[in-house]
Amino acid sequence: MKTINVIFLVAIVLLTFFTSPHVAAKKQIKKIVFPPDSLQMVVVITSNLNASSGIIKFFEREHTFAPWNPVNKPEKVVVGKNGLGWEPNLHALGYKAATKKEGDGKAPAGIFYLSSIFGYALANKMNHLKMPYLHANDLVCVDDANSVFYNRIVDSSFVKKKDWKSHEKLKRNDNLYRLGVVVDYNLFPTIKGKGSCIFLHIWRGRDSSVKPTQGCTAMAPRLMEKLILWLELDKKPVLVQLPQSEFESISKNWCLPTKNFVQQTCEGEANEGADNAYSVQEQYFLYASTRQLTPNDLAPLSKQQLRIMKNAIFARHGYIFKNTAMKNYFSTQPWYHPQFHKVYHLLTLIERDNINLIKRYDEK
């Protein structure tokens, strides 16, 4: 069974349009690209940024240019007790609405990849899943912004030097984390203090009296069970979580369903402006930190591309390259922040497995 730690990949989100800053942000919308490779989408819509509950629905499509088809009927979810806070990269667009911060009681608004499932069951009991599975036993998610492990899921039994003062246990004394999905939020780069440990999980209370969360998105147990069975890693599932007005403003451009979850006619503009977002190739290289690679993933790549993909894993952790070619390449990437001469101890199990696989292909 594949084991994975949480790491991210980015793809961003927008914007109200009733005041001038919102208008400016709306004009940037064609420079934000909906992940073109995603074939599964979990949509959460709230009435406004301050609402602590909303509706959720699942969609899938056959290929990049196909329409989105509904999988389930709309159902209730709860988000942060203080509503939603914008994904930090919106500041790069000049959008000044409140962004999410650590401990603000808000769930993130934006578009995020879903990278793995976790829960209390042993891994050998979850072989039927089509996503990497994390057995929660000794896992913790570090929420101390001063730790080098900030916003990462780590096995506490294997970490010799614990430099954090606070963390969240994935094996709780209740059923909230009996099943959960990791949301790739605040990664590439990880910004200190902008929020951590964001999950989809089971809600607290009964259907008629559920409570909002500290920053995650929670749903009924039966719906969570349906979600984890439906998700497929190969289909690059994403979470689209937005207030209603913002969802309406982007839905046509990204060829998303309307607020009533009705599929609209696509006009072929959904990916216009890709020059201002991560290119598909850059996203592909970043997958090496979040997804278990297969020989089929590597077969089409040249030796140079293989080396970049391998070194992207080290770059993700802030490695300072000695190799001039790699140093020059990654210095042009907006998410790269060189900080450390040694990072191997920071690599997740999936990253180490991917490095070994890439090495084997590079040596052929």
N, C-alpha and C positions, 0 to 999 in steps of 0.2 A: 504494500500500500504506500502510496506516495505521501511524504511528509513535507510540509511547507511552512515557512514563517511568513509573517505578513510584511509585504513590501508593495510598493505602489507603482503605479503608472498614472499619468495625469491626463485629463481631458476635460474641458471646463464648461462654463455655464453662464447664464445671463438672466434677465434684467428687467426691471420695471421701467416704465416710460412716461410717467406722469409729470416728472420734473426734469429740468435741463440736464443734470448729471445722468439721469436714466436715459434720456434721449441719446446722449453721447455714447453711453454704453451700448444702446441698441444698435447704433451705427457700426459698432465693432463686431456685431454678431456673425457676419460672414467671414470674419477672421478667426472664428472659433469653430473647430471641426468636431462633429460628432464622431466617435471612434468608428472608422469605416469597416473594421473587421468584426464588429460586434453583431451577433445574430440573436442574442437574448437580451431583453431589457426589463428591469424591474422599475416601474414608475410609481413614485410617491408624490402626491400633490396635496398641499395644505392650502387653506383659504387665504393665508397671508403669512408674513415672516414671524409673527408672534403666536400663531396657532400651535398648540401642542398635540393636535391630532390631525389626521388626514385620511386619504384613501390610497389604496395600493392595488396595482394590477400588473400582471405579467404579460409580456409580448415576445414574439419570436418572428423571425423572417428567414427565408431560404437562402438569400444572398444579399450583398451590399445594396443593390438597387431594387430589391423586392419590397413590397409593402409590409408593414408590421401587422401581425395577426394576433388577436387576443387569445390568451390561454385560460384565463379564469375571469370570474365576475369581480367587480370592484368590492373591496372589503376594507374594514377599518384598521388603521394602525395608529400608534402613538409615536411621537418624536420627542425632542427635548422639552423639558418642562418650561423652558423659556423660548420655545419655537425653533427657528432655523437661523443659522449664521452662515454668511457666504464663505465659500472656499477662498483661501487667501490670495490665489493668483488673480482674482478679479481686480486687485489693486494695480496690477500691471496694465490693466485696460483703462485705468483712470476712474474706475467705479468705486465710490467712496462709502457705500452702504456698510453697515456693521459686518465685520468678518468674524468667523468663529475663533474663539480663544479657549485655552485650557481652563476647565472649570466653569465655563459660562452657562452651563445647562442648556446648550443649544446643539441640535443635530446639524451636520453640515449640509448646505445647499449647493448642489453642483452635480457633476457627472463623474462617477467613480467606478473603476473595475471592481468586480467581486472575485477574489482570488482563491479562497479556500473555505472549507466548512470545519467547524470544531464541535466537540461535544463530550459528554461523559462516557459514552460507550467505547469499548476497546476498538482499536483500528480493524481487527479481523472480523468485527461484527458489522462493519460499514463498507465492505468491499463492493456493495452494489452501487455505491455513489459514483458519479461521473466527474467529481471534483476531488482535489487533494483533501485529505481528512487529517485533522489534528486531534489526538487524544488529549483532553484537557488536563489530565492528572497533575503534572508538575509545571504546567505552563503558566506564565504570568505575562501581562502586557504592561510595559513600563510607561508610567505617565509623569515621571520626574523629568522636566525639561532640561535639567542640567546633566542628565546621564547620556553616555554615548549610545545607550540602548533605547533612547526615547522613541516612543511610538513603535516599538517592536515587540513581537511576541517571542519570548525566549524560554528555554527550559531551565528553570532556576536550579535544578540539580546539577547542571553541567557548567554553570557560570561560576568560576573560581572567585573573581573579584566583582562583587555586586556594588556598583557605584551609585545606585539609586536609593532614594529615601521613601519612595511610594510606588506602588504597583497595583494592578488589579488581577486577582486570581481568576483563571478561566474555569477552575473547578470550585464552584460556589456551594454554599450550604442550602441552596434552593434550586428550583428548576429553570431559572431565567436563562442559564447558559447550557441547559441540557442539550440544546441544538442551537447553533449560531452560524453566521456567515461573516467572514472578514471583509470589511469595506476598505479598499485601498485609498485612504484619505491622508493628506499631508505627507506626501512622499515625492521624491525627485524635484526639489530637495525637501527634506524634512525641516520645517521651520519651527524653531523652539517656541513653545508657548502658544502655538496655533491649534492645539487640539490633538488628541491621541486616542487610540484604542476604540475605534468606531466599528460597531457591529450591527448586524440584523440579528435579533434574538427574540425569545419568547417573552411576552409581556407579563407584568406583575398584576395579579388580581383576576377576577372573573370578567367575562365579556361585558357585563353591564357596569363594572366599577374598576376598569383598568386605570393604572397610573402612568403618567408620562415618564420619560427616562432622564438620565443625566446628560444625554447627548447622542444616544443610539436611536435606532428605529426598531420598535417592538410590535409583535403581532401575536395572534392566537396560536396556540400549540399546533392545531391541525393545519393551519396555513403554513407554518414554518416547516412542518413535515412534508407538505406538498412542494414547497419551494426547494428544499435540499434534494429531493428526488428529481426535480425538473432541471436544475442547473447542470450545465455541461461546460467543462473548462475549455474544450475545443471551440466552443461557440462564443468565447470571450464575453461573458455576461457583464452587464453594467447596471449600476443603480443611477437612475435619473430622479433626483429629489429636489423639488422646486415649489415655491408658492404659485398659486394658480395664475396670476397675471403674468409672471415671468414665463411660465410654461406655455401660455398662449402666444407670447411674443416670439418664441423660438420654434414652436411646433411645426409651422409651415416650412421654415427655412431648413430644418433638419428632417423634414418628412416624417414627423412623429404624429401619433394620433392626436386628435383634438382633446379639449378638456373633458368632453363627454366620452372619450375613448373611441371615437369614430375615426377610422383611417381616412385621411384626405388624399387627394390626388397629388402626386409628387411632380415637381417641375424640373428635376435634375440639378437643383442648386444647392443641395444639402452640403456638399463638400467644397463649395467655392471659398477661396481664401485660405487654402491649406498652407500657404507659405508662412503664415503667422502662427501655426500650431506645430506640434511635433509631427514630423513626417512619418509616414508608415514605416519606413526603414528604421528611424530612430526609436519608434515604439517597439519594433520587433527586437531590436538590440536590448531594450530595457526588459523585455519579457524574461530574459535569462535570470533575472533576480526574483521573478514572481511566479514563474510557471515551469513545470517539469518539461524540459526539452526532450524531443524524440529525434531519432535519426532522420525522419522525414523533414523535420524542421531545418536540419543542418545541410542536408544533401544539396539544395540549390545554391548554397553560399560559396563564395570564393574564399581562398585562404586569408585574404586581407579582411573580408567581412567576418570570418570566424575569429580572427584575432581581436577585432574591434568588439565583437559580442562578448568574448571572454573578458577582455579588459574593462568592458562596461560594468561588469559585476564589481570589480575593485573600485572603479571610479564612483559607483553608487555609494560606497562607504567612505569617500573622501580620500582615497589613496593618492599620494604624491608620486607621480610617475618619474622614473629616471630615464626611460626610453623617450628620446626626443620626438619621435613620430607620434607616439600615444599621447605624450604631453601636449603637443600642438593640436592634435585632433580633439581631445576632450576639453581643452581650454576654450573651444568655440561653442561648447554645449551649455545652455543656460542653467541646467540643473547641477552642473559639476562644481563642487567646492572643495578643493584640495586642502586636507587638514592633517593627515596621518601618514607616517612612513611604514607602519605595519597595520594591516586591517584583517588579516586572515582569521583572527579570533572573533571578528564580527560577522563573518559569513554564516549564512544559514545552511542547513543540511541540503536544501534544494540547490542553493548556489554552488556548493562544493560538488554535488553530483553533476551539475551542468558544466562546470569547469572541466571535470574529468572527461565528460563526453565530448566537449569541444576539442580538448587536447587530442583525443583519439582521432577525430576527423582531421584535425590540422596536421597530424603526423602522417596521414595517408599519402 
